[in-house]
Amino acid sequence: MEIKVFNNNVEKALKVAKKKLAGEGLFRELKRRRFYEKPSVRRKAKQREAQRRRQKWLAKRKPD
């Protein structure tokens, strides 16, 4: 990943970097890996995440 800094504006470059990392799900992944998860809990979380993505996809598909 590459973030370009224009006019010595480091704050804006950091904001862009954080937005890109959040979009890739890095922060969510770091939070998830902070503590050990039992396999059953991991499966349920994976199902919840799939449901969340599906709802998001359906919401994008059906503009009212």
mmCIF file of the N, C-alpha and C atoms, coordinates in Angstrom:
data_MODEL
# 
_entry.id   MODEL 
# 
loop_
_atom_site.group_PDB 
_atom_site.id 
_atom_site.type_symbol 
_atom_site.label_atom_id 
_atom_site.label_alt_id 
_atom_site.label_comp_id 
_atom_site.label_asym_id 
_atom_site.label_entity_id 
_atom_site.label_seq_id 
_atom_site.pdbx_PDB_ins_code 
_atom_site.Cartn_x 
_atom_site.Cartn_y 
_atom_site.Cartn_z 
_atom_site.occupancy 
_atom_site.B_iso_or_equiv 
_atom_site.pdbx_formal_charge 
_atom_site.auth_seq_id 
_atom_site.auth_comp_id 
_atom_site.auth_asym_id 
_atom_site.auth_atom_id 
_atom_site.pdbx_PDB_model_num 
ATOM 1   N N  . MET A 1 1  ? 0.849   -1.167  0.000  1.00 0.00 ? 1  MET A N  1 
ATOM 2   C CA . MET A 1 1  ? 0.000   0.000   0.000  1.00 0.00 ? 1  MET A CA 1 
ATOM 3   C C  . MET A 1 1  ? 0.895   1.231   0.000  1.00 0.00 ? 1  MET A C  1 
ATOM 4   N N  . GLU A 1 2  ? 0.501   2.202   -0.739 1.00 0.00 ? 2  GLU A N  1 
ATOM 5   C CA . GLU A 1 2  ? 1.294   3.423   -0.834 1.00 0.00 ? 2  GLU A CA 1 
ATOM 6   C C  . GLU A 1 2  ? 0.376   4.624   -0.638 1.00 0.00 ? 2  GLU A C  1 
ATOM 7   N N  . ILE A 1 3  ? 0.785   5.521   0.244  1.00 0.00 ? 3  ILE A N  1 
ATOM 8   C CA . ILE A 1 3  ? 0.035   6.747   0.515  1.00 0.00 ? 3  ILE A CA 1 
ATOM 9   C C  . ILE A 1 3  ? 0.943   7.918   0.147  1.00 0.00 ? 3  ILE A C  1 
ATOM 10  N N  . LYS A 1 4  ? 0.453   8.780   -0.709 1.00 0.00 ? 4  LYS A N  1 
ATOM 11  C CA . LYS A 1 4  ? 1.251   9.936   -1.128 1.00 0.00 ? 4  LYS A CA 1 
ATOM 12  C C  . LYS A 1 4  ? 0.879   11.154  -0.292 1.00 0.00 ? 4  LYS A C  1 
ATOM 13  N N  . VAL A 1 5  ? 1.900   11.905  0.094  1.00 0.00 ? 5  VAL A N  1 
ATOM 14  C CA . VAL A 1 5  ? 1.703   13.115  0.882  1.00 0.00 ? 5  VAL A CA 1 
ATOM 15  C C  . VAL A 1 5  ? 1.876   14.316  -0.046 1.00 0.00 ? 5  VAL A C  1 
ATOM 16  N N  . PHE A 1 6  ? 0.845   15.134  -0.129 1.00 0.00 ? 6  PHE A N  1 
ATOM 17  C CA . PHE A 1 6  ? 0.894   16.335  -0.960 1.00 0.00 ? 6  PHE A CA 1 
ATOM 18  C C  . PHE A 1 6  ? 0.992   17.572  -0.084 1.00 0.00 ? 6  PHE A C  1 
ATOM 19  N N  . ASN A 1 7  ? 1.801   18.520  -0.483 1.00 0.00 ? 7  ASN A N  1 
ATOM 20  C CA . ASN A 1 7  ? 1.954   19.797  0.210  1.00 0.00 ? 7  ASN A CA 1 
ATOM 21  C C  . ASN A 1 7  ? 2.293   19.624  1.684  1.00 0.00 ? 7  ASN A C  1 
ATOM 22  N N  . ASN A 1 8  ? 3.049   18.578  1.999  1.00 0.00 ? 8  ASN A N  1 
ATOM 23  C CA . ASN A 1 8  ? 3.506   18.331  3.367  1.00 0.00 ? 8  ASN A CA 1 
ATOM 24  C C  . ASN A 1 8  ? 2.340   18.181  4.353  1.00 0.00 ? 8  ASN A C  1 
ATOM 25  N N  . ASN A 1 9  ? 1.215   17.669  3.863  1.00 0.00 ? 9  ASN A N  1 
ATOM 26  C CA . ASN A 1 9  ? 0.008   17.505  4.685  1.00 0.00 ? 9  ASN A CA 1 
ATOM 27  C C  . ASN A 1 9  ? -0.038  16.070  5.211  1.00 0.00 ? 9  ASN A C  1 
ATOM 28  N N  . VAL A 1 10 ? 0.686   15.822  6.300  1.00 0.00 ? 10 VAL A N  1 
ATOM 29  C CA . VAL A 1 10 ? 0.808   14.479  6.854  1.00 0.00 ? 10 VAL A CA 1 
ATOM 30  C C  . VAL A 1 10 ? -0.501  14.037  7.515  1.00 0.00 ? 10 VAL A C  1 
ATOM 31  N N  . GLU A 1 11 ? -1.234  14.943  8.132  1.00 0.00 ? 11 GLU A N  1 
ATOM 32  C CA . GLU A 1 11 ? -2.481  14.586  8.799  1.00 0.00 ? 11 GLU A CA 1 
ATOM 33  C C  . GLU A 1 11 ? -3.480  13.992  7.816  1.00 0.00 ? 11 GLU A C  1 
ATOM 34  N N  . LYS A 1 12 ? -3.589  14.621  6.648  1.00 0.00 ? 12 LYS A N  1 
ATOM 35  C CA . LYS A 1 12 ? -4.522  14.117  5.649  1.00 0.00 ? 12 LYS A CA 1 
ATOM 36  C C  . LYS A 1 12 ? -4.062  12.755  5.126  1.00 0.00 ? 12 LYS A C  1 
ATOM 37  N N  . ALA A 1 13 ? -2.753  12.578  4.969  1.00 0.00 ? 13 ALA A N  1 
ATOM 38  C CA . ALA A 1 13 ? -2.219  11.292  4.504  1.00 0.00 ? 13 ALA A CA 1 
ATOM 39  C C  . ALA A 1 13 ? -2.509  10.190  5.526  1.00 0.00 ? 13 ALA A C  1 
ATOM 40  N N  . LEU A 1 14 ? -2.384  10.499  6.830  1.00 0.00 ? 14 LEU A N  1 
ATOM 41  C CA . LEU A 1 14 ? -2.701  9.520   7.865  1.00 0.00 ? 14 LEU A CA 1 
ATOM 42  C C  . LEU A 1 14 ? -4.184  9.153   7.846  1.00 0.00 ? 14 LEU A C  1 
ATOM 43  N N  . LYS A 1 15 ? -5.015  10.149  7.619  1.00 0.00 ? 15 LYS A N  1 
ATOM 44  C CA . LYS A 1 15 ? -6.456  9.915   7.553  1.00 0.00 ? 15 LYS A CA 1 
ATOM 45  C C  . LYS A 1 15 ? -6.785  8.979   6.388  1.00 0.00 ? 15 LYS A C  1 
ATOM 46  N N  . VAL A 1 16 ? -6.140  9.216   5.254  1.00 0.00 ? 16 VAL A N  1 
ATOM 47  C CA . VAL A 1 16 ? -6.359  8.369   4.078  1.00 0.00 ? 16 VAL A CA 1 
ATOM 48  C C  . VAL A 1 16 ? -5.875  6.952   4.359  1.00 0.00 ? 16 VAL A C  1 
ATOM 49  N N  . ALA A 1 17 ? -4.711  6.820   5.019  1.00 0.00 ? 17 ALA A N  1 
ATOM 50  C CA . ALA A 1 17 ? -4.154  5.505   5.340  1.00 0.00 ? 17 ALA A CA 1 
ATOM 51  C C  . ALA A 1 17 ? -5.088  4.738   6.275  1.00 0.00 ? 17 ALA A C  1 
ATOM 52  N N  . LYS A 1 18 ? -5.591  5.411   7.301  1.00 0.00 ? 18 LYS A N  1 
ATOM 53  C CA . LYS A 1 18 ? -6.503  4.753   8.239  1.00 0.00 ? 18 LYS A CA 1 
ATOM 54  C C  . LYS A 1 18 ? -7.771  4.295   7.539  1.00 0.00 ? 18 LYS A C  1 
ATOM 55  N N  . LYS A 1 19 ? -8.277  5.121   6.625  1.00 0.00 ? 19 LYS A N  1 
ATOM 56  C CA . LYS A 1 19 ? -9.490  4.764   5.899  1.00 0.00 ? 19 LYS A CA 1 
ATOM 57  C C  . LYS A 1 19 ? -9.258  3.536   5.026  1.00 0.00 ? 19 LYS A C  1 
ATOM 58  N N  . LYS A 1 20 ? -8.094  3.474   4.362  1.00 0.00 ? 20 LYS A N  1 
ATOM 59  C CA . LYS A 1 20 ? -7.777  2.311   3.534  1.00 0.00 ? 20 LYS A CA 1 
ATOM 60  C C  . LYS A 1 20 ? -7.639  1.056   4.376  1.00 0.00 ? 20 LYS A C  1 
ATOM 61  N N  . LEU A 1 21 ? -6.963  1.163   5.506  1.00 0.00 ? 21 LEU A N  1 
ATOM 62  C CA . LEU A 1 21 ? -6.777  0.006   6.382  1.00 0.00 ? 21 LEU A CA 1 
ATOM 63  C C  . LEU A 1 21 ? -8.109  -0.473  6.955  1.00 0.00 ? 21 LEU A C  1 
ATOM 64  N N  . ALA A 1 22 ? -8.964  0.466   7.317  1.00 0.00 ? 22 ALA A N  1 
ATOM 65  C CA . ALA A 1 22 ? -10.276 0.094   7.844  1.00 0.00 ? 22 ALA A CA 1 
ATOM 66  C C  . ALA A 1 22 ? -11.107 -0.583  6.756  1.00 0.00 ? 22 ALA A C  1 
ATOM 67  N N  . GLY A 1 23 ? -10.993 -0.093  5.539  1.00 0.00 ? 23 GLY A N  1 
ATOM 68  C CA . GLY A 1 23 ? -11.724 -0.687  4.425  1.00 0.00 ? 23 GLY A CA 1 
ATOM 69  C C  . GLY A 1 23 ? -11.302 -2.122  4.162  1.00 0.00 ? 23 GLY A C  1 
ATOM 70  N N  . GLU A 1 24 ? -10.041 -2.419  4.393  1.00 0.00 ? 24 GLU A N  1 
ATOM 71  C CA . GLU A 1 24 ? -9.548  -3.781  4.209  1.00 0.00 ? 24 GLU A CA 1 
ATOM 72  C C  . GLU A 1 24 ? -9.881  -4.670  5.398  1.00 0.00 ? 24 GLU A C  1 
ATOM 73  N N  . GLY A 1 25 ? -10.387 -4.092  6.472  1.00 0.00 ? 25 GLY A N  1 
ATOM 74  C CA . GLY A 1 25 ? -10.770 -4.882  7.645  1.00 0.00 ? 25 GLY A CA 1 
ATOM 75  C C  . GLY A 1 25 ? -9.617  -5.187  8.573  1.00 0.00 ? 25 GLY A C  1 
ATOM 76  N N  . LEU A 1 26 ? -8.528  -4.451  8.478  1.00 0.00 ? 26 LEU A N  1 
ATOM 77  C CA . LEU A 1 26 ? -7.361  -4.725  9.301  1.00 0.00 ? 26 LEU A CA 1 
ATOM 78  C C  . LEU A 1 26 ? -7.645  -4.499  10.785 1.00 0.00 ? 26 LEU A C  1 
ATOM 79  N N  . PHE A 1 27 ? -8.310  -3.413  11.122 1.00 0.00 ? 27 PHE A N  1 
ATOM 80  C CA . PHE A 1 27 ? -8.571  -3.109  12.525 1.00 0.00 ? 27 PHE A CA 1 
ATOM 81  C C  . PHE A 1 27 ? -9.505  -4.139  13.150 1.00 0.00 ? 27 PHE A C  1 
ATOM 82  N N  . ARG A 1 28 ? -10.494 -4.579  12.380 1.00 0.00 ? 28 ARG A N  1 
ATOM 83  C CA . ARG A 1 28 ? -11.416 -5.603  12.878 1.00 0.00 ? 28 ARG A CA 1 
ATOM 84  C C  . ARG A 1 28 ? -10.656 -6.903  13.126 1.00 0.00 ? 28 ARG A C  1 
ATOM 85  N N  . GLU A 1 29 ? -9.751  -7.233  12.215 1.00 0.00 ? 29 GLU A N  1 
ATOM 86  C CA . GLU A 1 29 ? -8.958  -8.456  12.358 1.00 0.00 ? 29 GLU A CA 1 
ATOM 87  C C  . GLU A 1 29 ? -8.035  -8.377  13.575 1.00 0.00 ? 29 GLU A C  1 
ATOM 88  N N  . LEU A 1 30 ? -7.393  -7.246  13.781 1.00 0.00 ? 30 LEU A N  1 
ATOM 89  C CA . LEU A 1 30 ? -6.524  -7.085  14.952 1.00 0.00 ? 30 LEU A CA 1 
ATOM 90  C C  . LEU A 1 30 ? -7.315  -7.221  16.252 1.00 0.00 ? 30 LEU A C  1 
ATOM 91  N N  . LYS A 1 31 ? -8.491  -6.633  16.276 1.00 0.00 ? 31 LYS A N  1 
ATOM 92  C CA . LYS A 1 31 ? -9.331  -6.718  17.467 1.00 0.00 ? 31 LYS A CA 1 
ATOM 93  C C  . LYS A 1 31 ? -9.751  -8.173  17.714 1.00 0.00 ? 31 LYS A C  1 
ATOM 94  N N  . ARG A 1 32 ? -10.065 -8.882  16.636 1.00 0.00 ? 32 ARG A N  1 
ATOM 95  C CA . ARG A 1 32 ? -10.498 -10.271 16.755 1.00 0.00 ? 32 ARG A CA 1 
ATOM 96  C C  . ARG A 1 32 ? -9.379  -11.164 17.270 1.00 0.00 ? 32 ARG A C  1 
ATOM 97  N N  . ARG A 1 33 ? -8.159  -10.905 16.877 1.00 0.00 ? 33 ARG A N  1 
ATOM 98  C CA . ARG A 1 33 ? -7.027  -11.753 17.260 1.00 0.00 ? 33 ARG A CA 1 
ATOM 99  C C  . ARG A 1 33 ? -6.403  -11.367 18.601 1.00 0.00 ? 33 ARG A C  1 
ATOM 100 N N  . ARG A 1 34 ? -6.926  -10.371 19.254 1.00 0.00 ? 34 ARG A N  1 
ATOM 101 C CA . ARG A 1 34 ? -6.340  -9.921  20.517 1.00 0.00 ? 34 ARG A CA 1 
ATOM 102 C C  . ARG A 1 34 ? -6.370  -11.018 21.579 1.00 0.00 ? 34 ARG A C  1 
ATOM 103 N N  . PHE A 1 35 ? -7.442  -11.806 21.621 1.00 0.00 ? 35 PHE A N  1 
ATOM 104 C CA . PHE A 1 35 ? -7.582  -12.880 22.593 1.00 0.00 ? 35 PHE A CA 1 
ATOM 105 C C  . PHE A 1 35 ? -7.954  -14.166 21.871 1.00 0.00 ? 35 PHE A C  1 
ATOM 106 N N  . TYR A 1 36 ? -7.702  -15.290 22.526 1.00 0.00 ? 36 TYR A N  1 
ATOM 107 C CA . TYR A 1 36 ? -8.033  -16.594 21.945 1.00 0.00 ? 36 TYR A CA 1 
ATOM 108 C C  . TYR A 1 36 ? -9.539  -16.763 21.854 1.00 0.00 ? 36 TYR A C  1 
ATOM 109 N N  . GLU A 1 37 ? -9.978  -17.310 20.729 1.00 0.00 ? 37 GLU A N  1 
ATOM 110 C CA . GLU A 1 37 ? -11.389 -17.624 20.534 1.00 0.00 ? 37 GLU A CA 1 
ATOM 111 C C  . GLU A 1 37 ? -11.546 -19.138 20.430 1.00 0.00 ? 37 GLU A C  1 
ATOM 112 N N  . LYS A 1 38 ? -12.529 -19.671 21.115 1.00 0.00 ? 38 LYS A N  1 
ATOM 113 C CA . LYS A 1 38 ? -12.814 -21.087 20.963 1.00 0.00 ? 38 LYS A CA 1 
ATOM 114 C C  . LYS A 1 38 ? -13.323 -21.318 19.536 1.00 0.00 ? 38 LYS A C  1 
ATOM 115 N N  . PRO A 1 39 ? -13.074 -22.502 18.983 1.00 0.00 ? 39 PRO A N  1 
ATOM 116 C CA . PRO A 1 39 ? -13.515 -22.779 17.610 1.00 0.00 ? 39 PRO A CA 1 
ATOM 117 C C  . PRO A 1 39 ? -15.016 -22.586 17.396 1.00 0.00 ? 39 PRO A C  1 
ATOM 118 N N  . SER A 1 40 ? -15.822 -22.917 18.391 1.00 0.00 ? 40 SER A N  1 
ATOM 119 C CA . SER A 1 40 ? -17.276 -22.746 18.232 1.00 0.00 ? 40 SER A CA 1 
ATOM 120 C C  . SER A 1 40 ? -17.632 -21.260 18.139 1.00 0.00 ? 40 SER A C  1 
ATOM 121 N N  . VAL A 1 41 ? -16.966 -20.455 18.931 1.00 0.00 ? 41 VAL A N  1 
ATOM 122 C CA . VAL A 1 41 ? -17.216 -19.004 18.896 1.00 0.00 ? 41 VAL A CA 1 
ATOM 123 C C  . VAL A 1 41 ? -16.738 -18.432 17.567 1.00 0.00 ? 41 VAL A C  1 
ATOM 124 N N  . ARG A 1 42 ? -15.608 -18.931 17.080 1.00 0.00 ? 42 ARG A N  1 
ATOM 125 C CA . ARG A 1 42 ? -15.065 -18.469 15.804 1.00 0.00 ? 42 ARG A CA 1 
ATOM 126 C C  . ARG A 1 42 ? -16.031 -18.784 14.664 1.00 0.00 ? 42 ARG A C  1 
ATOM 127 N N  . ARG A 1 43 ? -16.632 -19.986 14.695 1.00 0.00 ? 43 ARG A N  1 
ATOM 128 C CA . ARG A 1 43 ? -17.601 -20.363 13.653 1.00 0.00 ? 43 ARG A CA 1 
ATOM 129 C C  . ARG A 1 43 ? -18.806 -19.433 13.677 1.00 0.00 ? 43 ARG A C  1 
ATOM 130 N N  . LYS A 1 44 ? -19.312 -19.152 14.888 1.00 0.00 ? 44 LYS A N  1 
ATOM 131 C CA . LYS A 1 44 ? -20.478 -18.271 14.991 1.00 0.00 ? 44 LYS A CA 1 
ATOM 132 C C  . LYS A 1 44 ? -20.147 -16.857 14.503 1.00 0.00 ? 44 LYS A C  1 
ATOM 133 N N  . ALA A 1 45 ? -18.953 -16.382 14.821 1.00 0.00 ? 45 ALA A N  1 
ATOM 134 C CA . ALA A 1 45 ? -18.537 -15.056 14.372 1.00 0.00 ? 45 ALA A CA 1 
ATOM 135 C C  . ALA A 1 45 ? -18.410 -15.021 12.857 1.00 0.00 ? 45 ALA A C  1 
ATOM 136 N N  . LYS A 1 46 ? -17.910 -16.104 12.289 1.00 0.00 ? 46 LYS A N  1 
ATOM 137 C CA . LYS A 1 46 ? -17.767 -16.186 10.836 1.00 0.00 ? 46 LYS A CA 1 
ATOM 138 C C  . LYS A 1 46 ? -19.143 -16.145 10.169 1.00 0.00 ? 46 LYS A C  1 
ATOM 139 N N  . GLN A 1 47 ? -20.109 -16.843 10.750 1.00 0.00 ? 47 GLN A N  1 
ATOM 140 C CA . GLN A 1 47 ? -21.472 -16.820 10.215 1.00 0.00 ? 47 GLN A CA 1 
ATOM 141 C C  . GLN A 1 47 ? -22.096 -15.434 10.336 1.00 0.00 ? 47 GLN A C  1 
ATOM 142 N N  . ARG A 1 48 ? -21.860 -14.776 11.485 1.00 0.00 ? 48 ARG A N  1 
ATOM 143 C CA . ARG A 1 48 ? -22.375 -13.404 11.665 1.00 0.00 ? 48 ARG A CA 1 
ATOM 144 C C  . ARG A 1 48 ? -21.770 -12.462 10.630 1.00 0.00 ? 48 ARG A C  1 
ATOM 145 N N  . GLU A 1 49 ? -20.471 -12.596 10.393 1.00 0.00 ? 49 GLU A N  1 
ATOM 146 C CA . GLU A 1 49 ? -19.783 -11.735 9.422  1.00 0.00 ? 49 GLU A CA 1 
ATOM 147 C C  . GLU A 1 49 ? -20.332 -11.977 8.013  1.00 0.00 ? 49 GLU A C  1 
ATOM 148 N N  . ALA A 1 50 ? -20.579 -13.235 7.660  1.00 0.00 ? 50 ALA A N  1 
ATOM 149 C CA . ALA A 1 50 ? -21.143 -13.552 6.350  1.00 0.00 ? 50 ALA A CA 1 
ATOM 150 C C  . ALA A 1 50 ? -22.541 -12.955 6.217  1.00 0.00 ? 50 ALA A C  1 
ATOM 151 N N  . GLN A 1 51 ? -23.321 -13.015 7.278  1.00 0.00 ? 51 GLN A N  1 
ATOM 152 C CA . GLN A 1 51 ? -24.665 -12.438 7.270  1.00 0.00 ? 51 GLN A CA 1 
ATOM 153 C C  . GLN A 1 51 ? -24.588 -10.912 7.110  1.00 0.00 ? 51 GLN A C  1 
ATOM 154 N N  . ARG A 1 52 ? -23.636 -10.290 7.799  1.00 0.00 ? 52 ARG A N  1 
ATOM 155 C CA . ARG A 1 52 ? -23.464 -8.838  7.694  1.00 0.00 ? 52 ARG A CA 1 
ATOM 156 C C  . ARG A 1 52 ? -23.099 -8.437  6.258  1.00 0.00 ? 52 ARG A C  1 
ATOM 157 N N  . ARG A 1 53 ? -22.165 -9.197  5.659  1.00 0.00 ? 53 ARG A N  1 
ATOM 158 C CA . ARG A 1 53 ? -21.771 -8.900  4.278  1.00 0.00 ? 53 ARG A CA 1 
ATOM 159 C C  . ARG A 1 53 ? -22.936 -9.099  3.323  1.00 0.00 ? 53 ARG A C  1 
ATOM 160 N N  . ARG A 1 54 ? -23.731 -10.154 3.554  1.00 0.00 ? 54 ARG A N  1 
ATOM 161 C CA . ARG A 1 54 ? -24.881 -10.423 2.686  1.00 0.00 ? 54 ARG A CA 1 
ATOM 162 C C  . ARG A 1 54 ? -25.916 -9.307  2.794  1.00 0.00 ? 54 ARG A C  1 
ATOM 163 N N  . GLN A 1 55 ? -26.194 -8.845  4.004  1.00 0.00 ? 55 GLN A N  1 
ATOM 164 C CA . GLN A 1 55 ? -27.149 -7.750  4.184  1.00 0.00 ? 55 GLN A CA 1 
ATOM 165 C C  . GLN A 1 55 ? -26.662 -6.489  3.484  1.00 0.00 ? 55 GLN A C  1 
ATOM 166 N N  . LYS A 1 56 ? -25.370 -6.228  3.589  1.00 0.00 ? 56 LYS A N  1 
ATOM 167 C CA . LYS A 1 56 ? -24.781 -5.055  2.931  1.00 0.00 ? 56 LYS A CA 1 
ATOM 168 C C  . LYS A 1 56 ? -24.920 -5.183  1.417  1.00 0.00 ? 56 LYS A C  1 
ATOM 169 N N  . TRP A 1 57 ? -24.647 -6.387  0.894  1.00 0.00 ? 57 TRP A N  1 
ATOM 170 C CA . TRP A 1 57 ? -24.746 -6.627  -0.531 1.00 0.00 ? 57 TRP A CA 1 
ATOM 171 C C  . TRP A 1 57 ? -26.184 -6.466  -1.014 1.00 0.00 ? 57 TRP A C  1 
ATOM 172 N N  . LEU A 1 58 ? -27.142 -7.010  -0.242 1.00 0.00 ? 58 LEU A N  1 
ATOM 173 C CA . LEU A 1 58 ? -28.552 -6.889  -0.615 1.00 0.00 ? 58 LEU A CA 1 
ATOM 174 C C  . LEU A 1 58 ? -29.013 -5.433  -0.587 1.00 0.00 ? 58 LEU A C  1 
ATOM 175 N N  . ALA A 1 59 ? -28.516 -4.684  0.385  1.00 0.00 ? 59 ALA A N  1 
ATOM 176 C CA . ALA A 1 59 ? -28.899 -3.273  0.486  1.00 0.00 ? 59 ALA A CA 1 
ATOM 177 C C  . ALA A 1 59 ? -28.372 -2.484  -0.711 1.00 0.00 ? 59 ALA A C  1 
ATOM 178 N N  . LYS A 1 60 ? -27.192 -2.831  -1.190 1.00 0.00 ? 60 LYS A N  1 
ATOM 179 C CA . LYS A 1 60 ? -26.630 -2.143  -2.357 1.00 0.00 ? 60 LYS A CA 1 
ATOM 180 C C  . LYS A 1 60 ? -27.391 -2.519  -3.627 1.00 0.00 ? 60 LYS A C  1 
ATOM 181 N N  . ARG A 1 61 ? -27.829 -3.777  -3.706 1.00 0.00 ? 61 ARG A N  1 
ATOM 182 C CA . ARG A 1 61 ? -28.504 -4.263  -4.908 1.00 0.00 ? 61 ARG A CA 1 
ATOM 183 C C  . ARG A 1 61 ? -29.882 -3.666  -5.089 1.00 0.00 ? 61 ARG A C  1 
ATOM 184 N N  . LYS A 1 62 ? -30.552 -3.386  -3.989 1.00 0.00 ? 62 LYS A N  1 
ATOM 185 C CA . LYS A 1 62 ? -31.957 -2.974  -4.040 1.00 0.00 ? 62 LYS A CA 1 
ATOM 186 C C  . LYS A 1 62 ? -32.120 -1.505  -3.676 1.00 0.00 ? 62 LYS A C  1 
ATOM 187 N N  . PRO A 1 63 ? -31.780 -0.583  -4.574 1.00 0.00 ? 63 PRO A N  1 
ATOM 188 C CA . PRO A 1 63 ? -31.986 0.843   -4.246 1.00 0.00 ? 63 PRO A CA 1 
ATOM 189 C C  . PRO A 1 63 ? -33.456 1.218   -4.412 1.00 0.00 ? 63 PRO A C  1 
ATOM 190 N N  . ASP A 1 64 ? -34.017 1.811   -3.379 1.00 0.00 ? 64 ASP A N  1 
ATOM 191 C CA . ASP A 1 64 ? -35.442 2.218   -3.421 1.00 0.00 ? 64 ASP A CA 1 
ATOM 192 C C  . ASP A 1 64 ? -35.573 3.704   -3.491 1.00 0.00 ? 64 ASP A C  1 
# 
